Amino acid sequence: MAEELRYMATGRRKTSVARVMLVSGEGKITVNKRNLADYFPQDTLIKKIKDPLSLTNTESSYDVIVKV
């Protein structure tokens, strides 16, 4: 069985905390257990979120899980 890649990061500002996890997958992005399009209905925001993955050609390699 292949080892699953998993990268985690935490961002803090005052009392707020955001956690992001990149997991080997098929390109799904979830924010607070909701689909990206449900959480951010504007196409420009979705494009900005997906830009780093598309620039590195890894859009379909990782699932992104965000907890805010």
OpenMM code with the backbone's topology and positions (N, CA, C; nanometers):
from openmm import Vec3, app, unit

residues = "MET ALA GLU GLU LEU ARG TYR MET ALA THR GLY ARG ARG LYS THR SER VAL ALA ARG VAL MET LEU VAL SER GLY GLU GLY LYS ILE THR VAL ASN LYS ARG ASN LEU ALA ASP TYR PHE PRO GLN ASP THR LEU ILE LYS LYS ILE LYS ASP PRO LEU SER LEU THR ASN THR GLU SER SER TYR ASP VAL ILE VAL LYS VAL".split()
positions = [
    Vec3(0.0847, -0.1180, 0.0000),
    Vec3(0.0000, 0.0000, 0.0000),
    Vec3(0.0888, 0.1238, 0.0000),
    Vec3(0.0600, 0.2197, -0.0871),
    Vec3(0.1384, 0.3423, -0.0964),
    Vec3(0.1098, 0.4322, 0.0233),
    Vec3(0.2132, 0.5017, 0.0650),
    Vec3(0.1979, 0.5917, 0.1792),
    Vec3(0.1234, 0.7178, 0.1356),
    Vec3(0.0278, 0.7611, 0.2141),
    Vec3(-0.0517, 0.8792, 0.1828),
    Vec3(0.0236, 1.0045, 0.2262),
    Vec3(0.0406, 1.0989, 0.1316),
    Vec3(0.1052, 1.2255, 0.1646),
    Vec3(0.0062, 1.3156, 0.2364),
    Vec3(0.0548, 1.3837, 0.3379),
    Vec3(-0.0318, 1.4717, 0.4155),
    Vec3(0.0522, 1.5903, 0.4629),
    Vec3(0.0087, 1.7108, 0.4271),
    Vec3(0.0755, 1.8331, 0.4703),
    Vec3(-0.0244, 1.9158, 0.5495),
    Vec3(0.0199, 1.9705, 0.6618),
    Vec3(-0.0686, 2.0493, 0.7467),
    Vec3(-0.0044, 2.1850, 0.7752),
    Vec3(-0.0892, 2.2888, 0.7860),
    Vec3(-0.0422, 2.4224, 0.8207),
    Vec3(-0.1480, 2.4906, 0.9060),
    Vec3(-0.1023, 2.5775, 0.9946),
    Vec3(-0.1915, 2.6526, 1.0820),
    Vec3(-0.1576, 2.8003, 1.0705),
    Vec3(-0.2611, 2.8830, 1.0596),
    Vec3(-0.2435, 3.0277, 1.0573),
    Vec3(-0.3225, 3.0897, 1.1712),
    Vec3(-0.2601, 3.1853, 1.2388),
    Vec3(-0.3272, 3.2511, 1.3520),
    Vec3(-0.3213, 3.4023, 1.3357),
    Vec3(-0.4274, 3.4663, 1.3826),
    Vec3(-0.4346, 3.6125, 1.3840),
    Vec3(-0.5228, 3.6504, 1.5013),
    Vec3(-0.4651, 3.7160, 1.5988),
    Vec3(-0.5345, 3.7501, 1.7231),
    Vec3(-0.5938, 3.6238, 1.7843),
    Vec3(-0.7258, 3.6109, 1.7879),
    Vec3(-0.7851, 3.4906, 1.8478),
    Vec3(-0.8364, 3.3921, 1.7427),
    Vec3(-0.8188, 3.4246, 1.6149),
    Vec3(-0.8669, 3.3375, 1.5074),
    Vec3(-0.7619, 3.2330, 1.4710),
    Vec3(-0.8090, 3.1170, 1.4307),
    Vec3(-0.7207, 3.0087, 1.3888),
    Vec3(-0.7762, 2.9479, 1.2606),
    Vec3(-0.6889, 2.9262, 1.1627),
    Vec3(-0.7264, 2.8581, 1.0387),
    Vec3(-0.6302, 2.7423, 1.0184),
    Vec3(-0.6841, 2.6268, 0.9817),
    Vec3(-0.6016, 2.5084, 0.9577),
    Vec3(-0.6277, 2.4584, 0.8162),
    Vec3(-0.5187, 2.4244, 0.7474),
    Vec3(-0.5279, 2.3730, 0.6111),
    Vec3(-0.4534, 2.2406, 0.6049),
    Vec3(-0.5143, 2.1439, 0.5389),
    Vec3(-0.4507, 2.0139, 0.5235),
    Vec3(-0.4558, 1.9742, 0.3758),
    Vec3(-0.3392, 1.9388, 0.3193),
    Vec3(-0.3308, 1.8846, 0.1841),
    Vec3(-0.3129, 1.7347, 0.1970),
    Vec3(-0.4006, 1.6598, 0.1343),
    Vec3(-0.3985, 1.5143, 0.1424),
    Vec3(-0.3983, 1.4589, 0.0003),
    Vec3(-0.3247, 1.3528, -0.0229),
    Vec3(-0.3287, 1.2881, -0.1544),
    Vec3(-0.4736, 1.2572, -0.1887),
    Vec3(-0.5149, 1.2972, -0.3078),
    Vec3(-0.6549, 1.2759, -0.3440),
    Vec3(-0.6810, 1.3089, -0.4886),
    Vec3(-0.8014, 1.3560, -0.5145),
    Vec3(-0.8442, 1.3793, -0.6519),
    Vec3(-0.8813, 1.5239, -0.6810),
    Vec3(-0.8500, 1.6173, -0.5926),
    Vec3(-0.8731, 1.7579, -0.6200),
    Vec3(-0.9934, 1.8206, -0.5529),
    Vec3(-1.0538, 1.7540, -0.4565),
    Vec3(-1.1687, 1.8119, -0.3862),
    Vec3(-1.1194, 1.9166, -0.2863),
    Vec3(-1.1920, 2.0262, -0.2766),
    Vec3(-1.1599, 2.1312, -0.1798),
    Vec3(-1.2822, 2.1513, -0.0916),
    Vec3(-1.2640, 2.1377, 0.0401),
    Vec3(-1.3734, 2.1586, 0.1343),
    Vec3(-1.3335, 2.2636, 0.2365),
    Vec3(-1.4291, 2.3471, 0.2721),
    Vec3(-1.4093, 2.4504, 0.3737),
    Vec3(-1.5161, 2.4289, 0.4796),
    Vec3(-1.4743, 2.4012, 0.6018),
    Vec3(-1.5666, 2.3734, 0.7120),
    Vec3(-1.6697, 2.2668, 0.6740),
    Vec3(-1.6219, 2.1593, 0.6132),
    Vec3(-1.7034, 2.0440, 0.5719),
    Vec3(-1.8076, 2.0774, 0.4654),
    Vec3(-1.7864, 2.1892, 0.3951),
    Vec3(-1.8754, 2.2275, 0.2856),
    Vec3(-1.7947, 2.2346, 0.1568),
    Vec3(-1.8600, 2.2106, 0.0464),
    Vec3(-1.7962, 2.2205, -0.0837),
    Vec3(-1.7477, 2.3641, -0.1061),
    Vec3(-1.6379, 2.3799, -0.1796),
    Vec3(-1.5802, 2.5124, -0.2035),
    Vec3(-1.6813, 2.6071, -0.2673),
    Vec3(-1.7559, 2.5604, -0.3664),
    Vec3(-1.8535, 2.6457, -0.4354),
    Vec3(-1.9691, 2.6861, -0.3445),
    Vec3(-2.0007, 2.6052, -0.2454),
    Vec3(-2.1058, 2.6415, -0.1504),
    Vec3(-2.0566, 2.7472, -0.0523),
    Vec3(-1.9305, 2.7398, -0.0149),
    Vec3(-1.8761, 2.8333, 0.0831),
    Vec3(-1.8387, 2.9668, 0.0181),
    Vec3(-1.7809, 2.9610, -0.1032),
    Vec3(-1.7440, 3.0810, -0.1785),
    Vec3(-1.8200, 3.0801, -0.3106),
    Vec3(-1.9342, 3.1477, -0.3200),
    Vec3(-2.0150, 3.1415, -0.4418),
    Vec3(-1.9584, 3.2220, -0.5595),
    Vec3(-1.8603, 3.3094, -0.5368),
    Vec3(-1.8068, 3.3927, -0.6445),
    Vec3(-1.6937, 3.3203, -0.7173),
    Vec3(-1.7005, 3.3200, -0.8496),
    Vec3(-1.6005, 3.2509, -0.9310),
    Vec3(-1.4606, 3.3091, -0.9140),
    Vec3(-1.4508, 3.4408, -0.8918),
    Vec3(-1.3181, 3.5016, -0.8762),
    Vec3(-1.2490, 3.4518, -0.7497),
    Vec3(-1.3235, 3.4320, -0.6425),
    Vec3(-1.2644, 3.3793, -0.5193),
    Vec3(-1.2208, 3.2345, -0.5370),
    Vec3(-1.3012, 3.1567, -0.6056),
    Vec3(-1.2665, 3.0164, -0.6299),
    Vec3(-1.1394, 3.0076, -0.7136),
    Vec3(-1.1267, 3.0952, -0.8136),
    Vec3(-1.0066, 3.0952, -0.8971),
    Vec3(-0.8830, 3.1297, -0.8143),
    Vec3(-0.8940, 3.2290, -0.7258),
    Vec3(-0.7804, 3.2670, -0.6414),
    Vec3(-0.7384, 3.1529, -0.5493),
    Vec3(-0.8346, 3.0785, -0.5014),
    Vec3(-0.8045, 2.9666, -0.4122),
    Vec3(-0.7370, 2.8533, -0.4889),
    Vec3(-0.7802, 2.8293, -0.6119),
    Vec3(-0.7255, 2.7192, -0.6911),
    Vec3(-0.5955, 2.7542, -0.7634),
    Vec3(-0.5604, 2.8820, -0.7742),
    Vec3(-0.4420, 2.9243, -0.8491),
    Vec3(-0.3122, 2.8544, -0.8077),
    Vec3(-0.2786, 2.8447, -0.6790),
    Vec3(-0.1518, 2.7782, -0.6444),
    Vec3(-0.1447, 2.6333, -0.6927),
    Vec3(-0.2556, 2.5624, -0.6862),
    Vec3(-0.2560, 2.4237, -0.7327),
    Vec3(-0.2482, 2.4157, -0.8849),
    Vec3(-0.3144, 2.5075, -0.9541),
    Vec3(-0.3105, 2.5034, -1.1004),
    Vec3(-0.1738, 2.5462, -1.1535),
    Vec3(-0.1068, 2.6400, -1.0864),
    Vec3(0.0266, 2.6826, -1.1298),
    Vec3(0.1300, 2.5716, -1.1144),
    Vec3(0.1107, 2.4843, -1.0177),
    Vec3(0.2047, 2.3744, -0.9952),
    Vec3(0.1563, 2.2429, -1.0571),
    Vec3(0.0492, 2.2496, -1.1344),
    Vec3(-0.0083, 2.1314, -1.2006),
    Vec3(-0.0394, 2.0181, -1.1027),
    Vec3(-0.0934, 2.0521, -0.9873),
    Vec3(-0.1286, 1.9517, -0.8866),
    Vec3(-0.2765, 1.9585, -0.8485),
    Vec3(-0.3593, 2.0158, -0.9364),
    Vec3(-0.5024, 2.0297, -0.9065),
    Vec3(-0.5701, 1.8962, -0.8783),
    Vec3(-0.5325, 1.7938, -0.9517),
    Vec3(-0.5980, 1.6644, -0.9344),
    Vec3(-0.5157, 1.5683, -0.8487),
    Vec3(-0.4123, 1.6195, -0.7822),
    Vec3(-0.3257, 1.5337, -0.7000),
    Vec3(-0.3571, 1.5411, -0.5514),
    Vec3(-0.4160, 1.6516, -0.5075),
    Vec3(-0.4384, 1.6729, -0.3646),
    Vec3(-0.5821, 1.7131, -0.3361),
    Vec3(-0.6331, 1.6698, -0.2228),
    Vec3(-0.7565, 1.7222, -0.1655),
    Vec3(-0.7158, 1.8278, -0.0638),
    Vec3(-0.7888, 1.9378, -0.0591),
    Vec3(-0.7598, 2.0459, 0.0345),
    Vec3(-0.8737, 2.0517, 0.1355),
    Vec3(-0.8387, 2.0462, 0.2637),
    Vec3(-0.9375, 2.0524, 0.3715),
    Vec3(-0.9042, 2.1742, 0.4569),
    Vec3(-0.9991, 2.2664, 0.4682),
    Vec3(-0.9777, 2.3909, 0.5419),
    Vec3(-1.0771, 2.3978, 0.6568),
    Vec3(-1.0267, 2.4336, 0.7745),
    Vec3(-1.1129, 2.4565, 0.8909),
    Vec3(-1.0837, 2.5965, 0.9425),
    Vec3(-1.1872, 2.6801, 0.9415),
    Vec3(-1.1724, 2.8197, 0.9839),
    Vec3(-1.2525, 2.8415, 1.1096),
] * unit.nanometer
topology = app.Topology()
chain = topology.addChain("A")
for resn in residues:
    res = topology.addResidue(resn, chain)
    for name in ("N", "CA", "C"):
        topology.addAtom(name, app.Element.getBySymbol(name[0]), res)
